[in-house]
Each structure stands twice: as structure tokens, then as C-alpha cells.
Amino acid sequence: MALFSRRKKSGDDAVAPTTDVVETDAGAPGSDSVAADDASDAGSVDAPSIGISVQAFRGVGAEAGPEVALPSAETAPAAAAPAAPRAPQAPTAQEEEPPQRRLPLASPLPPEQTETVAGMKDNVLLREALTEIEAGATNDQLLGVMRQALQGHLYIRVNGDARAQISEGKPLSVAVVRDNDDRQFMLAFSSAAAVRDSVQLEPDPAATSAVAQPVTSVLQQVVAGDFAGLIVDNASAPHRVVFPTELLQKTLDQADVDMTVKSILAAPRAQDSAVKVGEALATTRMWVAVNDGSGSGQVGIAEAQTPDGRRFLQLFSHPLEVIALGRGDRPLPFEPMQLAKVLTSHSEMGGVIVDPAGPSIIVERDALTPVLVLAVDLGD
């Protein structure tokens, strides 16, 4: 498979332990424990449901599905009312224009770390991606939120005192909501402020707490439990989304469980950031973008060129990063050994660009020594 170059596009510019979870019924009787170790032995706490309306994911390249209305146990029009719909989406002959891609490209550099509540760091990348989600968002845009959610941590709501439950070795009594079909959804949040907005809808906000967990841990809990999906920032209409369990399962199957590379890219840049990425690339499966040849007639792996003509292979930490660029390329898994072969057989290549959709980083060839060593071992 040949490497191929692209003309410069916007997407090519690269310059807490997991605890067991107990489902708490959100306003309906007969709550059951979620599939987790020893969960069946723990009691559950009833909590009122929260009326919300969220956009449902349908599939790549399609418009978002109809909003999923989740009922409220009490009459709460302000909370339960869906976001105001946009004008009809059906295109007319006079308005056939390419859809605007508001998401999911981000700055090459990671955003400044913030704490909307003192002592509780935000997942800034996810929070900022959600601010661009509005009624009528496409599924490409929802996937843009999904890819940014994979960086860092998420907050989950707990009925009662989360610290006390953890210190006593009890499974966390996690708040959920149910829809009209009695499907239950776990709640997650991009920031402590989003948790606060959600808790304020409760009759007794003081009875609810929050705890931060690694994003993969939260997704695993949803997949392992009896959940229909995950709702992110439920009280932040219209900047909220719901991801079905099937999507979360596929996302986890294709992800590095430790999110090693993503964690480095999401952190503030340091002098050794590129070195750390180079070390991670020697042990972590990545992805490349494969062109089907429909444009140039040549099938190959995407690379980028700097203004001075230097070539860099484009690498991606997850298939969603390839989809995010909207170029129609196909994600292909790329093992460290394969990367070593490409770099050694193309000595003119200056290095790699990781996650061009942002945050991204350029790793020069001299920082890729741990990868290049693998090629020497292959020769032996």
C-alpha cells in the first residue's frame, strides 16, 4: 500500500479507582442492581426522574434521529420541554448546499484546564464540543462529541454521599433516568457545573453528590449494566447528547483502554510531550486513514506536508478521529511494527502527526527512536 499526499486541508493542519455500580430507579418502583460485582447485595435509593429531551444517534453520515423524550416523575415543564426545533431540514431545489461542518475540529493545542467548581477539573474538550451541539445536529457532529469524550474523565451523579459509599466499600448508588419504554440511561457530565445544573432539578439537591471516573470506566459500566445508553449533560439543553450502548461498546472495542496517547494530547504541552508520544507509539496500536482511490486513483495511507515540503504520516488514536476529518477515508488499524516498517522504508519522512482533527501533535523522527528500534528487531 502506497503513501499518498494531500493538498493542505483544514484537517491536515497539525502544528479515581473504578467502583461497582448500583442502579437507582429514577422515580419508578422496583429498582434492580446493575450487573457488577456484589451489586445484588446492595440496596438502592429511589430518586425522582429528570425530564429531558436528547438527540439520539442513528449512524454515521445520517441526520440525527428523533429526540428521545425521557419522562419526569413530577410536573416540571421547564426541565421536560425539548429544545425548540429548527426549521424543517428537507432541502429545496434553491438551498442545496454542502452541510456546514461545525464539529468536530479543534485547536491543535489542548485547551486551558479549568474548574467550574473549585477543586473539580472539567473535561474541557468534551465541554467545548457540547457547546456547539444544537437541535438538528448531524450524527457526524454527535460522533465529534463522542471522540472528545474519550479524553480524560467524566463525572457521574451519586444518590447520597459518594465519599461515604466509597470509604465503606459499598457500590455507588448511581442516578439514572428511564424513558417511556422503561429503558434506563446512566448520566454522565463534562464538568462539575453540569452536575450542579442537573442536581438543582432535584427536590433535595443536598442528597446528591458527584464523583469523577476515567471515561473508559464509565463506558464499561454502561456496557456491563442494564443500560440503554449514556446521557451526557442532561440538564444543559440543547447542548446534551445520548449515546446508545451499542455505540459505546464499539467505541471501547476499538480503543486503547488506558487512552495513553489521548491523555498526552489532552494535557498541557511540556518539553517532553513529543517524546512521551513517541514512546507510547512503540507499544500502542494506532489507526491510519486509507484512501479508496476514488479521488486520485491511487490507494494509500494519508500523509500531510508542511509548507516547507516535509512529509509526515497521519496517525489516529481511534477510528473516530479519522471520521472526524470528514474526508471519507477508511480507518485501518496500525500496529507499532507496521509503523516501524513504514518509517524505515521511507527515510525521507520527517515523522508523524497524531490526531490531526485536534488536539494534535507533531512527533519528529528523532523522537520516534523507540518505534524505529522495532524495525531493527524485525531484521534480526
C-alpha positions in Angstrom: 0.0 0.0 0.0 1.4 3.3 -1.0 1.5 6.5 0.9 -0.2 9.4 -0.6 -0.1 13.2 0.0 -2.9 15.6 0.3 -3.2 19.2 -0.6 -3.5 21.2 2.5 -6.9 21.0 4.1 -8.2 22.2 7.4 -8.0 18.7 8.9 -4.3 18.4 7.8 -3.0 21.4 9.8 -1.2 20.0 12.7 1.1 22.4 14.0 -10.3 7.6 41.0 -10.5 3.7 41.1 -13.4 2.1 39.3 -16.2 1.2 41.7 -19.1 -1.2 41.4 -22.3 0.5 40.3 -25.8 0.1 41.7 -28.7 1.3 39.6 -31.1 3.5 41.4 -34.6 3.7 40.0 -35.4 7.2 38.8 -38.9 7.6 40.1 -40.2 4.1 39.2 -40.7 1.2 41.7 -38.7 -2.0 41.8 -35.1 -0.9 41.1 -32.7 -3.7 40.3 -28.9 -3.8 40.7 -26.7 -3.3 37.7 -24.5 -6.2 36.6 -21.5 -5.5 38.7 -19.6 -7.5 41.4 -21.7 -7.9 44.5 -24.2 -5.3 43.2 -27.1 -7.5 44.1 -26.3 -7.3 47.8 -26.6 -3.5 47.9 -29.7 -1.5 48.5 -30.9 1.1 46.1 -32.2 4.6 46.8 -35.3 6.0 45.0 -34.7 9.3 43.2 -37.0 11.3 41.1 -36.5 11.2 37.4 -35.4 14.2 35.4 -37.4 15.2 32.4 -35.1 15.7 29.4 -35.0 15.6 25.7 -31.9 14.4 23.9 -30.8 13.8 20.4 -30.4 10.1 19.5 -27.5 8.7 17.5 -28.6 6.9 14.3 -25.5 6.2 12.3 -22.5 7.7 10.5 -23.4 10.0 7.7 -27.1 10.4 8.6 -29.1 13.1 10.3 -29.6 12.6 14.0 -32.6 10.5 14.9 -35.7 11.9 16.6 -35.3 13.3 20.1 -35.7 10.8 22.9 -38.1 12.2 25.5 -37.5 10.9 29.0 -40.4 11.3 31.4 -40.5 13.3 34.6 -42.0 11.8 37.8 -43.3 15.2 38.6 -44.6 18.0 36.5 -41.7 20.1 35.5 -42.3 21.8 32.2 -39.1 23.8 32.2 -37.0 20.7 32.6 -39.0 18.4 30.4 -39.6 20.7 27.4 -37.5 19.7 24.4 -35.3 22.3 22.7 -37.1 24.4 20.2 -37.0 22.6 16.8 -35.2 24.1 13.9 -36.9 24.8 10.6 -37.7 21.7 8.5 -34.5 20.1 7.3 -35.8 18.9 4.0 -33.7 20.7 1.3 -35.3 22.5 -1.5 -34.0 23.0 -5.0 -32.9 26.5 -4.1 -31.0 25.6 -1.0 -28.9 22.5 -1.9 -25.6 23.4 -0.3 -23.0 21.2 1.3 -23.7 20.9 5.0 -21.6 23.1 7.3 -19.2 21.1 9.5 -19.4 22.9 12.8 -17.8 19.9 14.6 -15.6 18.3 15.4 -12.3 20.0 14.5 -10.5 21.5 17.5 -7.3 23.5 18.1 -4.0 21.6 17.7 -3.1 22.7 21.2 -5.1 21.4 24.2 -7.4 23.9 25.9 -6.5 25.5 29.2 -7.6 23.4 32.1 -10.5 24.9 34.0 -12.5 24.2 37.2 -16.1 25.5 37.0 -16.3 24.3 40.6 -13.2 24.7 42.7 -11.2 21.5 43.1 -13.1 19.6 40.3 -11.4 19.8 36.9 -13.6 20.0 33.8 -13.3 17.7 30.8 -12.7 20.8 28.8 -12.6 19.2 25.4 -15.9 17.5 25.9 -17.5 20.6 27.4 -16.4 22.7 24.5 -17.6 20.2 21.9 -21.0 20.1 23.6 -21.3 23.9 23.3 -21.5 23.5 19.5 -24.3 20.9 19.6 -27.7 22.2 18.9 -31.1 20.9 17.9 -30.8 19.2 14.5 -27.2 18.2 14.9 -25.9 15.6 12.4 -24.6 12.2 13.6 -21.1 13.3 12.4 -21.4 16.1 14.9 -22.5 13.7 17.6 -19.5 11.5 16.8 -17.4 14.6 17.2 -18.6 14.8 20.8 -18.0 11.1 21.3 -14.4 11.4 20.3 -13.7 14.3 22.6 -15.5 12.4 25.4 -12.7 9.8 25.2 -10.2 12.2 26.7 -9.8 12.4 30.5 -12.7 11.8 32.8 -16.4 12.1 33.3 -18.5 12.9 36.4 -21.3 10.7 37.5 -24.1 11.5 39.8 -24.5 9.5 43.0 -27.6 9.3 45.2 -26.2 10.1 48.7 -22.7 10.7 49.8 -20.2 9.2 47.2 -17.2 9.5 49.6 -19.0 7.7 52.3 -20.1 4.9 50.0 -16.5 4.5 48.7 -15.0 4.5 52.1 -17.5 1.9 53.3 -16.7 -0.3 50.3 -20.2 0.0 49.0 -21.2 0.1 45.3 -22.0 3.6 44.2 -25.7 4.3 44.1 -25.7 5.9 40.6 -28.6 8.1 39.5 -30.3 7.1 36.3 -33.4 8.1 34.3 -36.0 5.9 32.5 -37.9 6.6 29.3 -41.5 5.7 28.4 -40.3 2.2 27.3 -38.8 1.6 30.8 -35.3 1.7 29.4 -32.7 3.2 31.8 -29.9 5.6 30.9 -26.9 6.4 33.0 -26.0 10.0 33.5 -22.5 11.5 32.9 -21.2 15.0 32.9 -18.4 17.1 31.3 -18.0 19.3 34.3 -19.0 19.9 37.9 -21.1 22.8 36.8 -23.1 20.5 34.5 -23.6 18.2 37.5 -24.8 21.2 39.6 -27.3 22.2 36.9 -28.7 18.7 36.9 -28.9 18.3 40.7 -30.7 21.6 41.0 -33.7 20.0 39.3 -34.0 17.6 42.3 -36.3 18.2 45.3 -33.4 17.8 47.6 -30.1 18.7 45.8 -28.1 18.2 49.0 -28.9 14.4 48.8 -26.9 14.1 45.6 -23.1 14.1 45.2 -20.7 13.5 42.3 -17.5 11.6 41.6 -15.1 11.7 38.7 -14.1 8.5 37.0 -11.9 7.7 33.9 -14.0 7.8 30.8 -13.4 4.2 29.9 -14.5 3.1 33.3 -17.8 4.9 32.9 -18.4 3.5 29.4 -17.6 0.0 30.7 -20.2 0.4 33.5 -22.8 1.4 30.9 -22.0 -1.6 28.7 -21.8 -4.1 31.6 -25.0 -2.8 33.1 -28.6 -3.0 32.1 -28.5 0.4 30.4 -29.9 1.5 27.0 -27.2 4.2 26.8 -25.4 7.2 28.3 -26.7 10.7 28.6 -24.2 13.5 28.8 -25.0 16.8 30.5 -28.8 16.1 30.7 -29.7 19.5 32.1 -27.8 21.5 29.5 -30.3 21.8 26.7 -29.7 22.0 23.8 -26.1 21.1 24.4 -26.7 17.5 25.5 -26.5 14.1 23.8 -27.4 10.5 24.3 -25.2 7.6 23.1 -26.7 4.1 22.8 -24.9 1.2 24.5 -24.1 -0.3 21.1 -22.1 2.7 20.1 -20.2 2.7 23.4 -19.4 -1.0 23.1 -18.0 -0.5 19.6 -16.0 2.6 20.8 -14.5 0.6 23.6 -13.7 -2.4 21.3 -11.6 -0.1 19.1 -10.0 2.0 21.9 -6.9 1.8 24.0 -8.3 1.1 27.4 -5.7 3.4 29.0 -6.2 6.1 26.5 -2.4 6.6 26.6 -1.9 8.8 23.6 -5.2 10.7 24.0 -4.2 11.5 27.6 -0.9 13.0 26.5 -2.5 15.1 23.7 -5.2 16.4 26.1 -2.7 17.5 28.7 -0.8 20.8 28.7 2.2 20.7 26.4 5.6 20.1 28.0 9.1 19.8 26.6 8.9 16.0 26.6 5.3 15.7 25.3 6.5 14.5 21.8 9.0 12.1 23.4 6.2 10.6 25.5 4.0 10.1 22.4 7.0 8.5 20.6 7.4 6.0 23.5 3.7 5.3 23.5 3.6 4.7 19.8 6.1 1.8 20.3 3.6 -0.1 22.3 0.1 1.2 21.3 -2.0 0.2 18.3 -2.9 3.3 16.3 -5.0 3.9 13.2 -4.3 5.3 9.7 -6.6 6.8 7.2 -6.8 4.8 3.9 -7.9 6.5 0.7 -10.0 4.3 -1.6 -8.5 5.9 -4.6 -11.7 7.5 -5.8 -10.1 10.9 -6.0 -6.6 10.4 -7.2 -6.9 6.8 -8.4 -4.2 5.8 -6.0 -5.0 3.8 -2.9 -2.7 4.7 0.0 -2.3 5.9 3.6 -2.9 9.5 4.3 0.1 11.8 5.0 0.4 15.5 5.3 3.0 18.0 4.1 4.3 21.1 5.9 4.7 24.3 4.0 8.4 23.6 3.5 7.6 20.2 1.9 8.4 17.9 4.7 6.2 14.7 4.8 4.5 13.4 7.9 2.4 10.2 8.3 -1.0 10.9 9.8 -1.8 8.7 12.8 -5.0 8.5 14.7 -5.7 7.3 18.3 -9.2 6.0 17.4 -11.2 5.4 14.3 -13.5 8.3 15.3 -10.5 10.6 14.8 -10.4 9.5 11.1 -14.2 10.0 10.7 -13.9 13.4 12.3 -12.0 14.8 9.3 -14.9 14.1 7.1 -12.8 13.1 4.1 -14.4 9.7 3.5 -11.2 7.8 4.4 -11.4 4.3 5.9 -9.8 3.8 9.4 -7.3 0.9 9.4 -5.6 -0.5 12.5 -1.9 0.1 12.5 0.4 -1.8 14.9 3.7 -0.5 16.1 5.6 -3.0 13.9 3.8 -1.6 10.8 4.7 1.9 11.8 8.3 0.9 12.2 8.4 -0.6 8.7 6.8 2.5 7.1 9.3 4.8 8.8 12.3 2.7 7.9 11.3 2.2 4.3 10.5 5.9 3.8 13.6 7.5 5.3 12.6 10.9 3.8 9.6 11.0 6.1 10.0 13.6 8.8 7.8 11.9 11.4 4.1 11.6 12.3 1.2 13.8 13.0 -1.2 12.4 15.6 -4.9 13.2 15.6 -5.0 16.0 13.0 -8.5 16.9 14.0 -7.1 18.2 17.3 -5.7 18.3 19.8 -2.8 17.1 17.7 0.9 16.9 17.9 3.9 16.5 15.5 6.4 13.9 16.5 9.7 14.4 14.7 11.7 11.4 13.6 14.3 11.8 16.3 11.6 11.3 18.9 10.4 8.0 17.3 13.5 6.1 18.2 11.6 3.6 20.3 9.5 2.8 17.2 12.4 2.6 14.8 14.2 0.1 17.1 11.3 -2.3 16.4 12.4 -2.5 12.8 15.9 -3.5 13.8 14.4 -6.3 15.8 12.5 -7.4 12.8 15.7 -7.7 10.8 17.2 -10.0 13.4 
